[in-house]
Amino acid sequence: MKMFGARSLAWSTFTVVASLSLVTACGDVDTYKFRNSPWGESEPYKNWDFTYLQLVRATTPCDSEAQEELIVLTCAEVEFPGEHLAKLNSSCSAGTEAEVTIDIIDGQSIIYDFSSVTAKGTFTSASFNGYVFTELLGVAPELVSATVDGEVSTLELDDDALRVDGHALRVNFEGIPFDDAAFVKIDLVFADPD
């Protein structure tokens, strides 16, 4: 099941400058630490499954403070289609943008699929040029680490390009070349739920 909405932020104040358009196809998410299992029992969140995730396409440093984002209510499998991601303006407009499709699998893996790319390119050189995921409600346990699955990934991205910050993950593709055969799988590790 897929869903996403878009809005724009001003990074300096984190104020919303465009209205949020959000469809909750996967059902509502409560704001508590525990959720109901299919059998009616309470269980802790174990990963990003059934939480709200914000995805931002970011390039820094740059002159623009405006930033657009997509919001998703994660389910067993959620896809950010390449044609939607390509419409997100990064904070710097110069450089090649890849029409990469991003999938979140079971709230604990992120897949970047470049198969819809029509021409080879390279992510622009910058201190950061990539994608930032943030779990918005704080109901999931803390993200402890993220690693590139080298057995299935074909892009020259290593673990140094990943930065974990509590409930956020920054994936830096700065200077990385890509084509339609590029594929990256990132595995997430979460703290044990309380």
N, C-alpha and C positions, 0 to 999 in steps of 0.2 A: 504494500500500500504506500502510495507516495503523496506528499503534500509539502507545500512550502509557501511562504509569503515573503514579500519584500518590503523594506523600508530603508530610510537613509538616516545616517547619524552625523552629527558634527563632533569629531573626535575631541576637540578641545574642551567641550562641556558635556559631552555625552547626552545631548538633548535630541529628541526626535524632531526631524525637520520635514518628514513626510509621513503620512498616515500608514499604519500597519494594516496589511491585508493578509489575513491568516485563516486558513481553512483547517479544521481539526478532523481530518479524515480518520485518524487512528483512535479517536476518543479523547476525552478530557484527561488531563494530567492533574492530579491533586498536588498540593504544595507541601505535603507531609513527608517525613522520612520513610514511611512505610506505605506500601500499596497492597491491594488485595490480589491474591493469587486466583486462578480459575476455580479453586475449591473454596473460596471465601476466607481463607486464612491470611493473616498479615505476613508479609515478607519484606525484607529490606531491599532497596535498589542495589544491584550488583554492578551495574555499568550504565551506559547511556541509553539503554533500551527504555522506551516510554518516558523520555524526558524531552524538554524543549532544547534544541540546539540552535545556536546562531552561527552562521557561516559568513565570514567576511573575506572578500578578496582585497588584499592589502599590498601596497608597495611603499616602502619608506627608505630614506626621507623623501619628502616632496612638498611642494608649495600648497597643495590643496588639503583642506581639513575635512571636506565632505567625504563620506564613506557610505556605500550601500551594503546591504546585508540581505541574506535569506534566513528565514526562521523555519525550522522543521520540528514536527513532533515525531520523534523516532519510533519506529516499529521494528518488526523482525528484519525488514530490509527497506531502506529508503534510498531513493536516487535523486541527486541533483543533476538534471540533464545538462549536457554541454551547451545547448543553445540558450538556456537560462543563465548559466554561469558566465557565458561570453557577454551577456548584456550588462553584467555588473561592472560598473566603472571602478577600476582600482584607483587608489588615491593619486597615482601618477598615470597619466594616459599614454605616455610614450612607450614604445616597445611592442613586442609580439605577445599576443594573448592566445593561449591555447584553448580550444573548445574541448576541454577535458570534462568527462562525466565523473562525478564523485558518488560512490555508493557507501552507505554505512550499513554494515552487516551485524545483526544481533547486538547492536550497541557497543561492540568491542573491536571492530575492525573497520578500517577506512580503505577504500579502493579507489585509485585514480586510474581511469581507463581513457587512453588517448586515441582509441581506434577511430573516432569520428574526425580527427584532425585531417585537414585536406592538404596541408603543406608543412614541411619541416620548419622548425623554428627554435628559438632559444629564449628562455625567460630572461628579461632585462636584468642587467647588473644593478644591484641596489643593496643596501644593508639588509633589507628583507623584501622578498617578492614571492608571495604565495598566499596561503589560505589559513585563516584563524578560525578554529572551532571553539565555542564556549557553551558550556552547559548552563542555561540561564537560571534555573530554579534552585540550584544547589542541593537537589535531593539525591543525586548520585554520589557515591563515595568519591573521595579524592582520586584524581588521576595520578598514578605513581610513576609510570613510565610509558614510553612509546618506542617501538622498534620497527625498522623496515624489514619485511620478510624477504630476505635475500634469495630464498629458494624459488619464489615466483615472480619477484620484481625484475623488470628489464631496464628500468631507468637508473642512471648513475646517481642515485640519491642515497645518502647514508644517514646513520642515526644522528650525526652532528647537525643535520638540517632540521631536526625535530626538537622543539622546546615545550616541555610540560610545565604548566603553572596551575596547580590545584584543580580547577574545573575547566581549564583551557588547554588547547594544543595548537601550536604554531608550526606550520610546515613550510619551510623556506626552499623554494625552487630557484633561487637567484642563480643566474648564469648556467642553468641546466639545459642542455639541448634535448629536443623531443621530436618524435615523429609518430605516425599512426600505429607503430608497433610498441610504443611505450606503455608500461603498466607498472603500477606501484601498489603494494599492499602494506598497510601499517597496522600492526597489532598493538592494542591498548591494554595496559595492566592497571587495575584499580585496587585501592586499599580494600581490605576486608570490611564489609559493612558492619556497623556497630550492632 
